[in-house]
């Protein structure tokens, strides 16, 4: 089970869109993948929970979180093989952990908790709540956006994640994100040049 929650090794720069629902993560994931001519890993939970809703008219339950986490990592590992230097992730297991804590009284499956700490990403793009809420069958808690945003930011801080905050319209966010990713790329290229010269 543990290996199903583990990242496969690669040399990619991994960037995660991170934040509450309906804050523009998927839109920006697509934009960034196009900008860098690479692929993006969608949020597995969306497909999983939509199927559950269509079948049972039920939303997410605590028992769904581990299958969601496993599905997310399988998707990420598969798409990493197709990525071009950078993998854009619409979510990660730390985000699943935040939802678990928020929705189920602080409960987090031990395996999910461990994997969320062991898997690593180069940059988190924390999306702010200044985008209008768009309701659907899966999304809820529109009145708790500030609280959920704080939970996401607190998780990044407590896990010592490298992150930047994204605010503003789509173009502003894209510009801020690409500037930060470009800096990562320059750093990686400099390290490779140094290694080649030694």
N, C-alpha and C positions, 0 to 999 in steps of 0.2 A: 504493500500500500504506500509506503513512504516514497518509493521511487517514482510513483505516479504523481507526486507533488513536487518533484525535483526538476530544476532546470537542467537541460542537457548543456554541456560545455560548448562555448563558441567564442569567437572574437568580435562579436557585434557590440555596438553601442546600443544599450537598451533604454528606451524612454517610455515612461508610464504616464498616461493621462489619469489623474487622480482627483476625486472630489465627489460631492453629492450628485444625485441623479438630476437630470435636466439642467446641466451646466455646460453643455457644448462639447463634451469629451469626444463623442463619436465624430462629430463634424470636424473637429480639429485633427483627430487621428487620420481621417481620410485626406485632409489637406496636407498634413505633414508627410504622409506616405507618397503622395503625388509629388510634393516639392523635392523630396530626396530620392525619388525613383526607387522606392522600396515597397515593402508590404506592411500591413498593420494587422494585429491580432484583435479581432472583435471581442466584445464582452459575451462570453459563453452563457452567462446567467440570463441574458435577454431571451435568447432562443429557448433555453431550458424552461424558464418560467412562463414564457408565452405558451409553449406546448402544454404545460401543466394547467394553465388557466383555461385554455381551449378544451381540455379534456375533463377537468374537475371543477372549474370555476373557483380554484383556490390559489392564493398567493404563496409566497415563500414561507417555508417552515424550517425549523432548525435542522431537521433531518435532510434537507436539500443542500445544505452548505458544503458538505464534503463532496458529493457528486459534482456540484458546481465547480469547486476548486480543482478537482481532478480533470474535469472537462476543460477548464481554462488552461491548465498546464499542458495538456495534450495539444491543444490548439496552438499555444505559444511555441512549444517545441517543434511542432510540424512546420509552422510558418517561419521559424527562425532559419530553417534550411533553405528557404527561398529568398531571404532578405539580402539586401545590398548594403552592407556596412552598418546599417541602422535598422533596428526593429522597433516599431511603434506599437505599444500595447495600450489598448483601450481601458484596461484595468489590470490588477494583479491580485495576489492572494492577501496582501495587506488590506486592500479595499474590502475583500470578502470578510476579513477578520473584523474590520470596523463595523460593518453591517451586522455581523453576528453579535458583537458586544452591544450595539445600540438597540437591536430588535429583540434580543433574547436575554435581557437582564445581566449582561456581562459574560454570558457563556461563550466560550470558544473551544472547539474541538482541539484536543492536544496536538494532533497531527497537523491541523491547519495552522495553529499557533507556531509550531516549530518551523514549518515550511515558510511561513511569512517572514520569519527572521533569517532563515538560511539562504533563500533566493535573493539575488542582488540585481539592482538596476542602477544605471549611471545617472539618471536624472528623472525626477518627478515633476510633472507640470500640474500644479494644484489649481483647479478651476474654481473661480469665485462664483457667487450666487447672484451676480448682476445681470444674468440672462433670464428672460421671462420663463416662468414655469410652463411646461407643456405636459398636460395630463395624458395618461393612457391607462390601459387596464392593469399594468404592473406597478407603475409609480404610485407612491403614496407620501404622506407627511409633507405636503406643501407648506404647512404652517410651522414646520420645524427646520427650515432650511439653514438658519443661522446656527442652531444647535448641531446639526449634522456637519456643517462646514467646520465648526470648531473641533468636532470629533476627528475629522479627517486631518486637519492641521496638527492636532495634538499627537496623532499616530505617527506622522512624519517626524515630528520633533523627538518623540520618545524613542523612535527607532534610528535616530541620527541619519535620516535620509537626506540626500542632496536634492533640494527642491527650489522652485521659483513659483511665485504667485502670478496667475494670469487673470487680468481683468480687462474690461472694455469689449468693443465689438470684435467680430471675427477677424478682421484684418489686423487690428492691434494685437490680438492674442497670437495670431500666426507670426507676426513680426517679432514679438518678444520671445516666442518659443524657438524660432529658427536662429535667432541671435545666440541664444544659450546653447543650442545644439551645435551650431557652427564652432563655438568656442571649444566644445568637447572634441569635435573632429580635428581641430588644429592641435589640441593637446595630444591626441592619439598619433597624429602624423609626426609630430615632433619627437615623440617617444620612439616611433618606428625608425625615423631617420637616425636618431642617436644610437639605437641598437645596431643598425646596419653599418654605422661608422666605427663601431668598437671592435 
